Amino acid sequence: MPHASGEPCLLAMDSGGSKTLLVLIDRHATVLAVRQAGGTNPFDRPDWRDEMAGLLADLPGGIVAAAFGMAGYGGSPAVSARQDEVPAEWGRCPYVVRNDVDIACVGAFGGGPGILLLAGTGSMVWAADSAGRGLRVGGWGHLFGDEGSAFWIGREALGTLTRAVDGREPDAASFIAPFCRFMGLSDDPAGIEAALLDWYGGLHHARSEVAALTRGVDMLAAAGNGPARRIVERAAAHLARHVGAARRMLALPGLAWCDAGGAFRNASLRRAVIDLCGVPAAPILPPVGGAALLAARRAGWDPDAAWIVRLAAGLTDAGLFAQAP
């Protein structure tokens, strides 16, 4: 760790479904160290505690405050209680624990008002007004919801494919051959069923692998494939409803929104959501930067706008802040 033992610093953690980041930051908003581990969502990562323990092991002295953004935190009381045990057992300094999408919203708007629309493997909105009143829309998980997410798009693509193969959706026949090729399957109708079942049987982490199919839908939609474009349009409509619900409940019809999550790498999806919600704001900080901002406040450092600008620059230099196109 490239700083002197005992120098005051903050710990910021962004715990997600696919990866977890830990960053140390000093009083001047300088990024001192970065650690990364695998996903730590307790709902689908049995080894989440081991991953977190590895990140928190052998840290230097001088950490004066910490903020943990944890995937799924605040949903299930039983799961959240287990998540609370991790920083409590670590016990090095004052800390705050928040949902990972909450810290992403704090980061995107620098602690100010706004709506963060997250569309990754799952989907949800986290929003806050100028008084700090917050709310969540969506985030129910793939069993109950996650509409418009990468997983939802992938599942819709598979459903479109099977219905087209069966003849139940004849106007989606043009989807069969190109999507099978994208999946690496034979597009011979006689062999598609067996190939799909073999693909299904070989899944290691079903949610992630189904979500990855959104790239094929994007490619086909960009090429003008009708069924793919319809999937994207339905996904965009679902995501726009998240934003609309947050604006209504906060009584702020023009509240700015910002996009986040891997599903927005789908350029067709991003354009369709913009058509429905307006142009998104550029994020001020990435999610781990939101955790850093909360940690700085917990330490009593009272970070100002200049501190946030320096932090954004440091996180960008460290490769932790890639803004959406």
C-alpha positions in Angstrom: 0.0 0.0 0.0 1.7 3.2 -1.2 1.2 5.5 1.8 2.7 5.9 5.2 1.2 3.9 8.0 -1.0 6.0 10.2 -1.7 8.7 7.6 -5.4 9.5 7.8 -7.4 7.9 5.0 -10.8 6.6 4.1 -12.0 3.2 3.0 -14.7 3.0 0.3 -16.2 -0.3 -0.9 -18.5 -1.0 -3.8 -19.8 -4.5 -3.5 -21.5 -5.7 -6.7 -22.8 -8.9 -8.2 -19.8 -9.4 -10.6 -17.0 -7.6 -8.8 -16.1 -5.8 -5.6 -13.8 -2.8 -5.3 -12.1 -1.4 -2.2 -10.3 2.0 -2.5 -8.3 3.9 0.1 -8.4 7.7 -0.2 -6.5 10.5 1.7 -7.6 13.9 2.9 -6.7 15.4 -0.4 -8.9 13.0 -2.4 -5.9 11.1 -3.6 -6.4 7.5 -4.5 -3.9 5.6 -2.4 -4.7 2.0 -3.2 -7.2 -0.2 -5.0 -8.2 -3.8 -4.4 -10.6 -5.9 -6.4 -12.3 -9.2 -5.8 -15.2 -11.2 -7.2 -18.9 -10.6 -6.8 -20.3 -10.3 -3.2 -24.0 -10.4 -3.7 -25.2 -12.8 -0.9 -28.3 -13.7 -2.9 -26.3 -15.6 -5.6 -22.7 -15.7 -4.4 -22.2 -18.3 -1.6 -18.6 -17.2 -1.1 -19.4 -13.5 -0.6 -18.1 -13.3 2.9 -14.8 -14.9 2.0 -14.4 -12.4 -0.9 -15.0 -9.5 1.5 -12.7 -10.9 4.2 -9.9 -11.1 1.7 -10.3 -7.5 0.7 -10.3 -6.3 4.3 -7.3 -8.4 5.4 -3.9 -6.8 6.1 -5.0 -3.2 5.5 -2.6 -0.4 6.7 -3.2 1.8 9.7 -4.7 5.2 9.6 -8.2 4.4 8.3 -10.5 6.9 10.0 -13.8 6.1 8.4 -15.4 3.7 6.0 -18.4 3.3 3.8 -19.6 0.0 2.4 -22.0 -0.2 -0.5 -23.4 -3.7 -0.4 -25.3 -5.5 -3.1 -28.9 -6.2 -2.0 -28.5 -4.4 1.3 -31.7 -3.2 3.0 -33.9 -5.8 1.3 -34.1 -8.9 3.3 -33.7 -8.2 7.1 -32.0 -11.5 7.6 -29.5 -11.1 4.8 -28.8 -7.5 5.7 -28.1 -8.5 9.3 -25.4 -10.9 8.0 -24.0 -8.2 5.8 -23.8 -5.9 8.8 -21.7 -8.5 10.6 -18.8 -8.0 8.2 -17.9 -4.3 9.0 -18.8 -4.9 12.6 -16.4 -7.8 13.0 -13.7 -5.8 11.0 -14.3 -2.9 13.5 -11.4 -0.7 12.6 -13.2 2.7 12.5 -16.6 4.5 12.3 -18.5 3.3 9.2 -21.7 3.4 7.3 -23.4 0.6 5.3 -25.7 1.4 2.4 -27.2 -0.4 -0.6 -24.7 -0.5 -3.5 -27.2 1.3 -5.8 -27.7 4.0 -3.1 -23.9 4.7 -3.1 -24.0 4.8 -6.9 -26.8 7.4 -6.8 -24.8 9.4 -4.2 -21.8 9.3 -6.5 -23.6 10.1 -9.7 -25.1 13.3 -8.3 -22.3 14.2 -5.9 -24.6 13.8 -2.9 -27.3 16.0 -4.6 -30.8 15.2 -6.0 -31.3 13.0 -8.9 -32.4 9.6 -10.2 -30.0 6.8 -10.9 -31.4 4.2 -13.3 -29.4 1.0 -13.0 -29.8 -1.6 -15.7 -27.2 -4.3 -15.3 -28.0 -8.0 -14.7 -30.9 -6.6 -12.7 -32.7 -3.2 -12.9 -33.8 -0.6 -10.4 -34.0 3.1 -9.7 -32.5 4.9 -6.7 -33.6 8.5 -6.3 -33.2 11.4 -3.9 -34.6 14.9 -3.6 -32.8 18.1 -2.4 -33.8 17.3 1.2 -32.1 13.9 1.0 -35.4 12.0 0.9 -34.7 8.9 -1.0 -36.7 6.0 -2.6 -36.2 2.9 -4.5 -38.2 1.7 -7.5 -37.8 -1.9 -8.8 -34.9 -4.0 -7.7 -37.1 -7.0 -7.0 -34.8 -9.5 -8.5 -35.2 -11.8 -11.5 -38.0 -13.9 -10.0 -40.3 -10.9 -9.4 -39.1 -8.3 -11.8 -35.8 -6.8 -13.1 -37.7 -5.6 -16.1 -35.6 -4.0 -18.8 -32.4 -5.5 -17.4 -29.8 -7.4 -19.3 -31.1 -10.6 -17.8 -34.7 -9.6 -18.8 -33.5 -8.9 -22.4 -31.7 -12.2 -22.6 -34.7 -14.1 -21.3 -37.0 -12.3 -23.7 -34.6 -13.2 -26.5 -34.7 -16.9 -25.6 -38.4 -16.8 -25.4 -38.7 -15.1 -28.8 -36.4 -17.7 -30.2 -38.3 -20.7 -28.9 -41.7 -19.2 -29.8 -40.4 -18.6 -33.3 -39.0 -22.1 -33.7 -42.4 -23.5 -32.5 -44.3 -21.4 -34.9 -46.1 -19.6 -32.0 -44.6 -16.3 -33.1 -44.3 -16.5 -36.9 -43.4 -12.8 -37.3 -40.2 -13.5 -35.3 -38.9 -16.1 -37.8 -36.2 -13.7 -38.9 -34.7 -13.8 -35.4 -34.0 -17.6 -35.5 -30.9 -17.9 -37.7 -28.9 -14.8 -36.6 -29.5 -15.3 -32.9 -28.6 -18.9 -33.1 -25.4 -17.9 -34.8 -24.7 -15.4 -32.1 -25.1 -18.1 -29.4 -22.9 -20.5 -31.4 -25.7 -22.9 -32.1 -26.8 -24.6 -35.3 -29.6 -22.7 -37.0 -31.0 -26.0 -38.5 -34.6 -26.1 -37.1 -34.3 -29.8 -36.5 -31.3 -29.3 -34.2 -32.2 -26.1 -32.3 -34.1 -27.8 -29.4 -31.2 -30.2 -28.6 -28.6 -27.4 -29.0 -30.6 -25.1 -26.6 -31.0 -27.8 -24.0 -27.2 -28.5 -24.2 -26.5 -24.8 -23.8 -28.9 -24.6 -20.8 -27.3 -27.7 -19.2 -23.8 -26.1 -19.4 -24.6 -22.9 -17.6 -22.4 -22.1 -14.6 -24.0 -18.9 -13.4 -27.3 -18.7 -15.2 -28.2 -15.1 -14.5 -24.9 -13.7 -15.8 -24.8 -15.9 -18.9 -28.4 -15.1 -19.8 -27.7 -11.4 -19.3 -24.7 -11.7 -21.7 -27.2 -12.5 -24.5 -28.2 -8.8 -24.5 -25.1 -8.2 -26.7 -26.6 -10.3 -29.5 -30.0 -8.6 -29.2 -28.2 -5.2 -29.5 -26.2 -6.3 -32.6 -29.4 -7.5 -34.3 -31.4 -4.5 -33.3 -28.7 -2.2 -34.7 -28.8 -4.2 -37.9 -32.5 -3.6 -38.2 -33.8 -7.0 -37.1 -37.5 -6.4 -36.3 -37.9 -8.9 -33.4 -34.7 -7.7 -31.7 -35.8 -4.1 -32.0 -39.2 -5.0 -30.4 -37.4 -6.6 -27.4 -35.2 -3.4 -27.0 -38.3 -1.2 -27.2 -40.2 -3.2 -24.6 -37.1 -3.1 -22.3 -36.8 0.7 -22.7 -40.4 1.2 -21.9 -40.0 -0.8 -18.7 -36.9 1.2 -17.7 -38.7 4.5 -18.5 -41.5 3.5 -16.1 -38.9 3.2 -13.3 -37.9 6.8 -13.9 -41.4 8.0 -14.3 -42.5 6.4 -11.0 -39.6 8.0 -9.1 -40.4 11.5 -10.6 -44.1 11.1 -9.6 -43.4 9.9 -6.0 -41.0 12.7 -5.4 -43.3 15.2 -7.1 -40.4 16.3 -9.3 -41.4 15.8 -12.9 -38.1 17.2 -14.3 -35.7 15.6 -11.9 -32.5 14.7 -13.7 -31.6 11.1 -14.3 -28.4 9.2 -14.9 -27.8 5.8 -16.4 -25.6 3.1 -15.0 -25.0 -0.6 -15.5 -23.8 -2.9 -18.3 -27.2 -3.1 -20.1 -26.6 0.5 -21.3 -23.7 -0.7 -23.3 -26.5 -1.8 -25.6 -26.6 1.4 -27.7 -30.0 0.7 -29.0 -31.4 0.4 -25.5 -29.8 3.6 -24.3 -31.1 5.6 -27.3 -34.6 4.2 -26.7 -34.6 5.1 -23.0 -33.3 8.6 -23.9 -36.2 9.0 -26.3 -38.6 8.3 -23.4 -36.9 10.0 -20.5 -34.7 12.8 -21.9 -31.0 13.1 -22.1 -29.3 11.7 -19.0 -26.9 13.7 -16.8 -23.2 12.8 -16.8 -22.3 11.1 -13.5 -20.1 13.1 -11.2 -18.5 10.1 -9.4 -18.6 6.3 -10.0 -20.3 4.2 -7.3 -17.1 3.7 -5.3 -16.7 7.5 -5.3 -20.2 7.7 -3.7 -18.9 5.4 -0.9 -15.9 7.6 -0.6 -18.0 10.7 -0.3 -20.1 9.1 2.5 -17.0 8.0 4.3 -15.5 11.5 4.1 -18.7 12.9 5.7 -18.6 10.1 8.4 -15.0 11.2 9.2 -16.2 14.8 9.5 -14.0 16.0 6.6 -16.9 18.0 5.0 -15.8 17.4 1.4 -16.5 20.3 -0.9 -16.9 20.6 -4.7 -13.2 20.9 -5.2 -12.5 17.7 -3.2 -15.1 15.9 -5.3 -13.5 17.1 -8.5 -10.1 15.8 -7.4 -11.6 12.5 -6.4 -13.2 12.1 -9.8 -9.9 12.8 -11.5 -8.1 10.3 -9.2 -10.6 7.6 -9.8 -10.5 8.2 -13.5 -6.7 7.9 -13.5 -7.0 4.7 -11.6 -9.3 3.3 -14.3 -12.3 3.2 -12.0 -14.5 5.8 -13.7 -15.5 5.2 -17.3 -18.5 7.4 -18.2 -21.2 6.1 -20.5 -20.9 7.3 -24.1 
